[in-house]
């Protein structure tokens, strides 16, 4: 996988962030699913909340 520029660690990080974005950044859910520490979960949740807050409202199209 390294020849393509992807690593297993990078794929895992992307998967955790994706789950945080689709699951509403629920820290308990992330820690149970991925077995990660609360400090790591807090970082992923904060990033997901920030990204979700910056999304444009899809319902207010002209």
C-alpha positions, -999 to +999 in steps of 0.1 A: +000+000+000+029+024+006+037+024-032+003+041-038+010+066-010-015+051+014-008+035+047-029+014+069-026+040+096-038+067+073-068+046+061-077+040+098-076+077+106-097+085+076-122+058+086-124+072+122-130+107+109-156+095+085-174+077+113-172+108+135-187+129+106-216+105+099-223+096+135-226+132+148-192+132+165-204+110+194-173+104+215-187+073+232-196+057+199-161+063+185-143+050+216-164+018+216-161+011+178-124+019+174-112+011+209-093+044+212-085+066+242-107+095+254-080+120+244-079+107+209-117+106+207-119+142+218-096+153+190-116+134+163-149+147+178-136+183+178-125+181+142-158+165+131-178+192+150-158+219+133-162+204+099-199+199+104-204+235+116-186+248+085-209+228+061-232+251+041-269+246+048-282+223+020-318+234+025-313+270+016-305+267-021-317+296-044 
